Each structure stands twice: as structure tokens, then as C-alpha cells.
Amino acid sequence: MPRVNQFTDTRAKLIAARVGILALADELKNISRACQVAGISRTHFYDLMDAFERSGRDGLAPTEPGGEAELAVGGLDHGASTPCGTG
């Protein structure tokens, strides 16, 4: 089995966590509550949502410091593959 590059693995986990936050908001039907659970601000949530709407999962990927997609998250993963009912 080939070894996964550490950056690739970290990138995939971060994208999954961000997708999970969007999915949690959809599941709860309450953005404020999802943000509380995830430990992020609503402003940050809307940044995530905008990035996802513009570029899909790739929009949630980390970039260089200060880059457009550099968005910190609380590290949740709720196992959803398509957030906010988009799939």
C-alpha cells in the first residue's frame, strides 16, 4: 500500500472537517448552533460556505498563509460528503 503524503493526508482531513461543519448546519437547520458546536464564528462559517459554493470541496482546501482558502476550523467531521443538501 503506497504511503500517503503527510500534506495530502492533512489536507483531506481539513477538507472533511470543513465539509462536516457545513453538513452539521444543514442537519441542525441552525447555523448559529452549528458554529457553537464547531467552535467557529458565524462569519467564518459564511466564509466556508462561500468557498464551497464557489469551488466545491477544493474551495475548502488550505492554501499558503494569508491565502483565500486559509480557513481555520474546530476539527469536526460528521461524515457528510455533501453539505447543505447540495448532493
C-alpha positions in Angstrom: 0.0 0.0 0.0 1.5 3.4 -1.0 2.3 5.8 1.7 0.1 9.0 1.7 2.0 12.3 1.7 1.5 14.0 5.1 0.4 17.2 3.4 -2.2 15.3 1.3 -3.5 13.5 4.4 -3.7 16.7 6.4 -5.4 18.5 3.5 -8.0 15.7 3.2 -8.7 15.8 6.9 -9.2 19.6 6.9 -11.5 19.5 3.9 -13.5 16.7 5.6 -13.8 18.7 8.8 -15.0 21.8 6.9 -17.5 19.8 4.9 -18.7 18.3 8.2 -19.3 21.8 9.7 -21.4 22.7 6.6 -23.3 19.4 6.9 -23.9 19.9 10.6 -25.5 23.3 9.9 -27.8 21.7 7.4 -28.6 18.8 9.7 -29.4 21.1 12.6 -31.1 23.7 10.4 -29.4 26.2 12.7 -26.2 27.9 11.6 -25.6 29.6 15.0 -25.9 26.3 16.9 -23.6 24.5 14.4 -21.0 27.3 14.8 -21.2 26.9 18.6 -20.7 23.2 18.4 -17.8 23.6 15.9 -16.2 26.5 17.9 -16.1 28.9 14.9 -17.7 32.3 14.3 -20.7 32.7 12.0 -18.5 35.0 9.9 -16.1 32.1 9.4 -19.0 29.7 8.7 -20.1 32.0 5.9 -16.6 32.2 4.5 -16.6 28.4 4.4 -20.0 28.3 2.7 -18.9 30.9 0.1 -15.7 29.0 -0.6 -17.7 25.7 -1.1 -20.3 27.4 -3.3 -17.6 28.9 -5.5 -15.2 26.0 -5.8 -16.8 22.9 -4.2 -14.7 20.7 -1.9 -11.5 22.2 -3.4 -12.5 25.6 -2.2 -12.3 24.3 1.4 -8.6 23.2 0.9 -5.9 25.0 2.8 -3.6 27.4 1.0 -0.5 29.3 1.8 -0.8 31.6 4.9 -3.0 34.5 4.1 -4.4 32.7 1.0 -8.1 33.0 0.1 -8.9 29.5 1.3 -7.0 29.7 4.6 -9.9 29.0 6.9 -9.4 27.6 10.4 -11.9 25.1 11.8 -12.7 23.3 15.0 -11.8 19.9 13.6 -15.2 18.3 13.4 -16.0 15.5 10.9 -19.6 14.4 10.8 -19.0 12.1 7.8 -21.1 14.0 5.3 -20.0 14.0 1.7 -22.3 16.8 0.5 -23.0 19.7 2.8 -26.2 21.8 2.9 -28.2 19.5 0.8 -26.2 20.1 -2.4 -25.6 16.5 -3.3 
